[in-house]
Amino acid sequence: MEPTAPTTTTSQPQAEASPKGFAAASLDELRKVVWPSRQQLFSESVAVILMVSLSAAAIAAVDRFYGWAATQVFR
């Protein structure tokens, strides 16, 4: 028995191929989204800003340390 080649069919209807169908499908998907509350958005934004700031400070500290160490070694 020889394996048969899989048939390829498009799963999208023709209506979604047009810009109007794409916009309608996009709006349908956006209606399904569970949007965060104002408090959740604020607290998660603060957490992201805090973690980015701490990461930047840690990277700056390591960079300064290695810069200092390089000046000590390569004087």
FIKOLZA-1660 file (N, C-alpha, C; in steps of 0.1 Angstrom, whole numbers, plus 5000, padded with zeros to 4 digits):
% residues 75
   i   px   py   pz ch aa at
   1 5008 4988 5000  A  M  N
   1 5000 5000 5000  A  M CA
   1 5009 5012 5000  A  M  C
   2 5005 5021 4991  A  E  N
   2 5013 5034 4991  A  E CA
   2 5005 5044 4999  A  E  C
   3 5013 5053 5006  A  P  N
   3 5006 5063 5014  A  P CA
   3 5000 5074 5005  A  P  C
   4 4989 5079 5008  A  T  N
   4 4983 5089 5000  A  T CA
   4 4986 5102 5005  A  T  C
   5 4987 5112 4996  A  A  N
   5 4990 5125 4999  A  A CA
   5 4978 5132 5006  A  A  C
   6 4981 5139 5016  A  P  N
   6 4969 5146 5023  A  P CA
   6 4963 5156 5014  A  P  C
   7 4950 5157 5014  A  T  N
   7 4944 5168 5006  A  T CA
   7 4944 5181 5014  A  T  C
   8 4946 5191 5007  A  T  N
   8 4946 5204 5014  A  T CA
   8 4933 5212 5011  A  T  C
   9 4926 5216 5021  A  T  N
   9 4914 5224 5019  A  T CA
   9 4915 5236 5028  A  T  C
  10 4910 5246 5024  A  T  N
  10 4910 5258 5033  A  T CA
  10 4898 5257 5042  A  T  C
  11 4901 5260 5055  A  S  N
  11 4891 5259 5065  A  S CA
  11 4884 5273 5067  A  S  C
  12 4888 5283 5060  A  Q  N
  12 4882 5296 5061  A  Q CA
  12 4871 5297 5050  A  Q  C
  13 4860 5302 5054  A  P  N
  13 4849 5305 5043  A  P CA
  13 4854 5316 5035  A  P  C
  14 4848 5317 5023  A  Q  N
  14 4852 5328 5013  A  Q CA
  14 4848 5341 5019  A  Q  C
  15 4838 5343 5027  A  A  N
  15 4834 5356 5033  A  A CA
  15 4845 5362 5041  A  A  C
  16 4853 5354 5048  A  E  N
  16 4864 5359 5056  A  E CA
  16 4876 5364 5048  A  E  C
  17 4877 5360 5035  A  A  N
  17 4888 5363 5027  A  A CA
  17 4887 5378 5023  A  A  C
  18 4875 5384 5023  A  S  N
  18 4874 5398 5019  A  S CA
  18 4877 5407 5032  A  S  C
  19 4880 5419 5029  A  P  N
  19 4883 5428 5041  A  P CA
  19 4871 5430 5050  A  P  C
  20 4859 5430 5044  A  K  N
  20 4847 5432 5052  A  K CA
  20 4845 5419 5061  A  K  C
  21 4847 5407 5056  A  G  N
  21 4846 5395 5064  A  G CA
  21 4856 5394 5075  A  G  C
  22 4868 5399 5071  A  F  N
  22 4879 5399 5081  A  F CA
  22 4876 5409 5093  A  F  C
  23 4870 5420 5090  A  A  N
  23 4867 5430 5100  A  A CA
  23 4855 5424 5109  A  A  C
  24 4846 5418 5103  A  A  N
  24 4835 5412 5110  A  A CA
  24 4840 5401 5120  A  A  C
  25 4849 5392 5114  A  A  N
  25 4854 5381 5122  A  A CA
  25 4863 5387 5134  A  A  C
  26 4870 5398 5131  A  S  N
  26 4878 5404 5142  A  S CA
  26 4869 5410 5153  A  S  C
  27 4858 5416 5149  A  L  N
  27 4849 5422 5159  A  L CA
  27 4843 5410 5167  A  L  C
  28 4839 5399 5161  A  D  N
  28 4834 5388 5168  A  D CA
  28 4844 5383 5178  A  D  C
  29 4856 5382 5174  A  E  N
  29 4867 5377 5184  A  E CA
  29 4869 5387 5195  A  E  C
  30 4868 5400 5192  A  L  N
  30 4870 5410 5203  A  L CA
  30 4859 5410 5213  A  L  C
  31 4847 5406 5209  A  R  N
  31 4836 5405 5218  A  R CA
  31 4838 5393 5228  A  R  C
  32 4846 5383 5224  A  K  N
  32 4848 5372 5233  A  K CA
  32 4859 5374 5243  A  K  C
  33 4866 5385 5242  A  V  N
  33 4878 5388 5251  A  V CA
  33 4872 5392 5264  A  V  C
  34 4878 5387 5275  A  V  N
  34 4875 5391 5288  A  V CA
  34 4885 5402 5292  A  V  C
  35 4880 5414 5292  A  W  N
  35 4889 5426 5295  A  W CA
  35 4891 5427 5310  A  W  C
  36 4903 5431 5314  A  P  N
  36 4906 5433 5328  A  P CA
  36 4899 5445 5334  A  P  C
  37 4897 5445 5347  A  S  N
  37 4891 5456 5354  A  S CA
  37 4901 5467 5355  A  S  C
  38 4897 5479 5359  A  R  N
  38 4906 5490 5360  A  R CA
  38 4916 5488 5371  A  R  C
  39 4912 5482 5382  A  Q  N
  39 4921 5479 5393  A  Q CA
  39 4931 5468 5389  A  Q  C
  40 4927 5458 5382  A  Q  N
  40 4936 5447 5378  A  Q CA
  40 4946 5453 5368  A  Q  C
  41 4941 5461 5359  A  L  N
  41 4950 5467 5349  A  L CA
  41 4961 5476 5356  A  L  C
  42 4957 5484 5366  A  F  N
  42 4966 5492 5373  A  F CA
  42 4976 5484 5381  A  F  C
  43 4971 5474 5388  A  S  N
  43 4981 5467 5396  A  S CA
  43 4991 5459 5388  A  S  C
  44 4986 5453 5377  A  E  N
  44 4995 5446 5368  A  E CA
  44 5005 5455 5361  A  E  C
  45 5000 5467 5358  A  S  N
  45 5009 5477 5351  A  S CA
  45 5020 5481 5361  A  S  C
  46 5017 5483 5374  A  V  N
  46 5026 5486 5384  A  V CA
  46 5036 5475 5386  A  V  C
  47 5032 5463 5386  A  A  N
  47 5040 5451 5387  A  A CA
  47 5050 5450 5376  A  A  C
  48 5046 5453 5364  A  V  N
  48 5055 5452 5352  A  V CA
  48 5065 5463 5353  A  V  C
  49 5061 5475 5356  A  I  N
  49 5070 5487 5357  A  I CA
  49 5080 5484 5368  A  I  C
  50 5076 5479 5379  A  L  N
  50 5085 5476 5390  A  L CA
  50 5095 5465 5386  A  L  C
  51 5091 5454 5380  A  M  N
  51 5100 5444 5376  A  M CA
  51 5110 5449 5365  A  M  C
  52 5105 5457 5356  A  V  N
  52 5114 5462 5345  A  V CA
  52 5125 5471 5352  A  V  C
  53 5121 5479 5361  A  S  N
  53 5130 5488 5368  A  S CA
  53 5140 5480 5376  A  S  C
  54 5136 5470 5384  A  L  N
  54 5145 5462 5391  A  L CA
  54 5155 5454 5382  A  L  C
  55 5150 5449 5371  A  S  N
  55 5158 5443 5362  A  S CA
  55 5169 5452 5356  A  S  C
  56 5165 5464 5352  A  A  N
  56 5174 5474 5347  A  A CA
  56 5184 5478 5357  A  A  C
  57 5180 5479 5370  A  A  N
  57 5190 5483 5380  A  A CA
  57 5200 5471 5382  A  A  C
  58 5195 5459 5382  A  A  N
  58 5204 5447 5383  A  A CA
  58 5214 5446 5372  A  A  C
  59 5209 5448 5360  A  I  N
  59 5218 5448 5348  A  I CA
  59 5228 5459 5349  A  I  C
  60 5224 5471 5353  A  A  N
  60 5233 5483 5354  A  A CA
  60 5244 5480 5365  A  A  C
  61 5240 5474 5376  A  A  N
  61 5249 5470 5387  A  A CA
  61 5260 5460 5382  A  A  C
  62 5255 5450 5375  A  V  N
  62 5265 5440 5370  A  V CA
  62 5274 5446 5359  A  V  C
  63 5269 5455 5351  A  D  N
  63 5277 5462 5341  A  D CA
  63 5287 5471 5347  A  D  C
  64 5284 5478 5357  A  R  N
  64 5293 5487 5364  A  R CA
  64 5304 5478 5371  A  R  C
  65 5300 5467 5377  A  F  N
  65 5310 5458 5384  A  F CA
  65 5320 5453 5374  A  F  C
  66 5315 5448 5363  A  Y  N
  66 5324 5443 5353  A  Y CA
  66 5333 5454 5347  A  Y  C
  67 5327 5466 5345  A  G  N
  67 5335 5477 5340  A  G CA
  67 5346 5481 5350  A  G  C
  68 5343 5481 5363  A  W  N
  68 5353 5483 5373  A  W CA
  68 5363 5473 5374  A  W  C
  69 5359 5460 5373  A  A  N
  69 5369 5449 5373  A  A CA
  69 5378 5449 5361  A  A  C
  70 5373 5453 5349  A  A  N
  70 5381 5454 5337  A  A CA
  70 5391 5465 5339  A  A  C
  71 5388 5476 5345  A  T  N
  71 5398 5487 5347  A  T CA
  71 5409 5482 5357  A  T  C
  72 5405 5474 5367  A  Q  N
  72 5415 5469 5376  A  Q CA
  72 5425 5459 5370  A  Q  C
  73 5420 5451 5361  A  V  N
  73 5428 5441 5354  A  V CA
  73 5436 5447 5343  A  V  C
  74 5431 5456 5335  A  F  N
  74 5437 5461 5323  A  F CA
  74 5443 5475 5325  A  F  C
  75 5448 5478 5336  A  R  N
  75 5454 5492 5338  A  R CA
  75 5466 5493 5330  A  R  C
% end
